[in-house]
Amino acid sequence: MDENGTDAAGSTDSPADPSDAATDPLADADVFRVLGPDGSPLPDATVPDLSDERFRAIYRDLVVTRRFDERAVSLQRQGRIGTYAPCAGQEGSAVGSTHALADDDLISYQYREHGAVVVRDLLSEYLPYWMGHESGTEAIAEGNVFPLNIGIAAHLPHAVGAAWAFDYRDEDRISVAHFGDGATSEGDFHEAMNFAGVFDAPTLFCCHNNGWAISIPESRQTASDTFAEKAAAYGFEGVRVDGMDPLASYAVTRAAAERARGAGGGPEGDGDPSADGDTPRPALIEFVEYRFGAHTTADDPTAYRDPDDVDPWRALDPLDRMEAFLRETGRIDDEGVAAIRDEADKVVADAIDFAESVEADPTDMFEHAYADLPPEIRRQRDELLAAVEEHGEGAFRREE
């Protein structure tokens, strides 16, 4: 803490209200929070200084993300998309943190932070990926979102490399890498953290601690008291935040982003005068949260966790808390909520219509793996194209 009551990430510590202990699974946790479980600002909390439009935009993106998540699970059950990673319960961290960034900051994510894509207004471009079209990942890269990563933690060194390049070229950009708590057991995590710390690469490491790495509980993942404290080994700061609190997620990310920039050039152009010096410094943010559903649509969470364990976390639902905050502060009413829900339905429906209109091109599977196709791969491509020409595309398409 400094003389302003601010921690190293630039956030005022607002402990949970002890009266919430019976219904709040984070009541006794040492995490940064702005909103209590009921959506009211905590007594000592500082609400981010945002416009009413920005507050409503955060809520709108939470609602769109939840609606997309519901529809995506349904689409997978119908066989219309592939295996999907649900994000219900974790929207607050992805949406809140992305709102705290500049549009040209680079986001590199794992596979559950769909809210980042929603904030960047890339949902229609993104959904084709889940239907098997690599054009989806190419399109979101145009919006400064690196394609999702399936290899656990494998994207972290690349994210740090991009941040180092930004610093080398004197670009006012940072790199933000999302990953789950399971990724902290991979060597790539430690190598990336060490490199960022040594070379002051402007990187935010966003660890989503939802209590489970598929079926492995947090207690079997690390002997450390927290994931945030791992940053100390690499010479920079770590902070824990209630990831189901969109405003806390925003505030912590915003402060860390300003520090990563060297205390200047934030999304609204106002630096952090309390930061020490102008050297960019990385940060590790541990978002403490819970996924309401399965790890992926191929997972059965009842095999390793008691369904009753989920119920207390539903009291921290980020959508409910943000809506309650907006209502309590007079920033939204029934009509406004209904309008946002209707908009979310339309945004998601339009994204699905667009994704299902994308035509498959069999040559796509041979592109971008090699600069020059090896002879054997070239032979396979030519053989496939010859078969398509001989038998027609209909012979290769699945009947609906």
N, C-alpha and C positions, 0 to 999 in steps of 0.2 A: 504493500500500500504506500502511496505517496501522500504528500500533505493535503491533497484534495480528496483523499479517501478513494483513490483510484488504483486498481491493481495494474500489473505490468501490461495487460492487454488493453488498458484504458477504460475499464468498466468499474462502476460503483457496485460493490458487493451488497446484494439485497438478500439476506437469508430467508429461508422459508418461514412462514408463520407457524409456530408450534401448534396452534389450534387446529391446523389442517392435518396433523399427523395421522389421524384415524383413517382418512380417505385419500391422503396424498402420499404416494410412494416415494416422493422426493423431499418430503417434509424435513427429514433429518439429514439430507445430503448437503454437502458443501458445494453447491452449484449456484452460478449467477442466474438470477431471475428478475423479471420485470412484472409479470402477471402471476397472480395466485391461481389456484385451480378454477376459481369461479370467474376468472377474467378480469378481476379488479386489480389495479396496480397495487403492489405490496407497499406498506407504509413508507419504507425508506428507499423505494425504487425511483429511478429517474426515467421517465418515459421518453423515448427518442423524440427529438424535435423534428417531426415530419409534418407535411401538409395533410389535410384531410383526404385529399385525393390519393396520396401515397398510402395512407393507412387502409383506405378502401381497396387500393390496388393489391396490397398484400393479402387482404381477405379474399378478394376475387381470385387470385392465383392459388390460394389454398383450396378454394372450392373447385376450381377447374382441375387441379391435380387430383383431388379425391374422386371427382367424377370420372376422370380419365382412368384412374386406377380401377374403379368398379367396372367400367366398360371393358378394360383390357383383360381383367380376369375372366369376364364373361366371354369375350372373344376367344380366349385361349381354350375355355371349356368347350366352345363350339368348333374348335379346330381351325379357327380363322387366323390365329397368330401362333407363334411358337411359345416355348417355355418363357414365362414372364415373372419378374420379381416385384411383388406388391409392395407398396410404400405406405399403406394406411397407418397412421400414427406418427409417421416420420416426416410429414409434409412441412411442419413448422421450421425445421432446421434448413432444409433445402431452399424453401421459398424465402425465409427471412434472411439467410446468408446471401443469397443471390441478389436480393434487393439492395444489399449493402455494398455491392460492387459497381465499378464502372462498366459500361457496355463492352469495352474492349479488353477487360480483364479475362484471362483464359481460365476456363473451368474444365478440369479433367476429373471425370467421375467414375465410380465403380459400376453400378447397374440399378440402383434403387432411388437415385436422387432425381426422379422425374420432374420434381418441382422446379429444378434449375432450368430445364428445357421449357417449361411452361412460362416462367418469368421472361425468358429470352424470346418468347413468342415463336417457338419452333416446333410446336406439337405436330402440325400437319407434315412437316418435313421429316420428323423423327419417327412417327409410327410405322412407316414402311420398313424400317429396320426390323421391327418385331415380326413383320410378315415375310422376312427373308430377303429384303432388297438392301444391298449395301449403299444404295443412293441415300438412304436415310441417315447413315453416319456421315457421309460426305456433305450432306446439306447442313447438318448442325455444326459441322466444323466451320462453315462459312459464318456462323453466328458466334464464333469463339467458344464453342463447347467441343472438347475433344471427344471422339467416339467412345462409347462406354467400353469398359475393360472387363473381360471375363477372368483373365489370369490375375489372381489375387495379389494386389500391391505392385503388379508389374508396371503400372502406369506412373508410379511415384517418381522414379528416377527421371522419366521423360518430363514430368511436370516441373521438377527442379531444374532440369536442363533448359526448359523454355524460360523459366524465371531468370536464370543466370544470363540467358541471351538478352532478355529485356533490359537487365541492368547493364550489361556490356554495351548495348546500343543506346543507353540513356533514354529508354522509352519509359513513360510513366504508366507502366502496366505491371500487374502482379499475376501470379499463377496460383490457382486454388484447386487443391487436390482432395477429392472426397474418397473415403474408404471406410470399411467396416472394422470393428475391433479385431476381427480375426486376422486382418492384414498386418497387425502389429507383430505377429509371430513370424512374418516373412523377412528374409534378409533384405529384400528391396526396400522395405520400410526403413530399416536402420541405416542402410547406405544412403538413401535419399535424405534422411534427417541429418546425418553427419555432414554430407556435402553442403546442404543448405546452411547449416550452422557455421561451417568453416568459411564459406565463400559469401556469406550474407545474401544468399539468393532470396529475392522477395517472394516467398512461398507461404501460403497458408495450408497447413495440414489439417484437414477436417475429418476427425475420427468419429464415426457414428456408432456409439456404443448402445446397441439395442438389447444388450443382455445375452445375446446368442450369436455365435458364429455357426450358422446352420443349427446343429444340435449341440454344439459345445458351449457350455455356460461360461460367463465371464470369469468365474472362479477357477476354471481350468485353462484359461487363456493367458493369464498373467498372475504373478505373485505380487505385483505392485499394487499399492492401495488404489491408484487411479491410472488411467492411460495418459492423462494430461501430464503427470509428473515425469513421464519418460523424456519430455523435452529437456529437462535439466541436464541429462547426460550429454546433450549435444549443444549446450550453451545458449539456449534461448528459452522463451517463456511458454508455459502451457496453462490453459485455463479450462475449467469445466463450466458448462452452461446447460440449463434445462432446454434440451433440443425440441421439446414439445411446446415451448413458448416462442412464438414467432418474433416477438419484439426483443426478447433477450438474445435470440439468435442473431437478429439484425445488429443489435448494439455491440455485441462482442466481436462479430465479424467486421463491423465498420471500424472499430477501434484498432483491431489487429491489422486490417488492410491499410490504414493510415500509417501505422508503424512500419509495415512492410514497404511502403512507398518512401520511407524516410521522413514521415510526419507531414506529408503534403500531397496535394492532388487527389483527394478523395472524390467519391462520386458527385458530391455537391460542390467540390472545389475548396472546401475548408479543411485545413490541416489540423493536426492535434498539437497545440502549443505546449502541452505538458510533456510531449515525447522528448527523450533525451538524445540530442544530436540529429543528424540528417542521414545517418547510415541505415539503409534498408535492413530490417531484421525479420526473419521468419517467425512463425508462431504455430503452435499445436493447439487446436481447439477440440475438446472432447464434448460432443453433443450427447448428453445422457437422455435416452428416449426408449421407446418400446415399439416393436412392430406388432400390430394387432393380428395380422394374419400369418401366412406361411412364409418361409424363406423364399421359395419360388412356388410356382404352380405345380411343380413336381415333388413338393415336400408335404409331409403330414406332421404338423407341429404337435399334434396330440400324442405322438410317439415319444416325445422327450420333454414336454412341459404340460403342466396341469392347466386346462382351459380356465379354471378359476383364477389363475395367476394373472390373467390378462385384464380382468374386470377393474382392479384398482387403477390401472393405467388409463382406462377409458375416461376416468374422471379428469385426465389431463389432455383430452383431445384438443389438438391445436386449433381446429376449426371452431369448436364450441367456445374456447377461451377468447379467440380473436373476435368472434361475433359478439360475445357478451361485452367485451371491452368497447367495441364500436357503439353498441346500443347504450351502454351506461354513460358514455361520453357524448351522446347525441349526434354521432357521426353517421348513424344508419338507423333505419326503421324497418317495419315489416315489408313495405313496398321496395325498399332498397335491397333487402335480402332476397326477396323473390326475383327481382330483376337480375341480380348476380347469378342466382341459381339457373334462371332461364338462359342467361348468356353462357354459362358453363355447359349446359346441355347442348347448345348450338355449336360452341367451339369444338367440343369433343365429337359431335356428330359430323361436323364438317371435316374434321381430321380423319375420321374413319372413312368417309366417302372418298376423300382424296387418296388415302393409302390404298384403298381397294381398287382405285382406278389405275394404279401403277402397273404397267405391263412388264412381265418378266422377260429378260433378255438372257438366253442361255450362255452368251459369251461373257457375261459379267463375272461368272465364277472363275474365269481364267485371267481376269484383269487384276492388276495392282499387286500381284504376288511376286512377280519377277519383272525386271526392266526388259529382259529378253527371255521369251519362253524357252525352256529347255526342250530338246527334241521330243522327249516322251510326253511332256505336257502338251506340246503343240500337236502331236499325233492324236491325243485324246480329244482335244478341242475339235480338230478337223473331222474326226470320226463322229462326234456328236452332231456337228452341224450338217454333215452328210446325211445322218439318219433323220434329222428333223426335216431336211429338204425332201427326202424320199417318202417319209410317212406322214408329213404334215405336223404342225404344232399341236393339233388336237389330240394326237396319239400320245403326247407327252404331258398333257394337262390333266389334272385331277378333276373328275366330274364333281360338280357341286351337288 
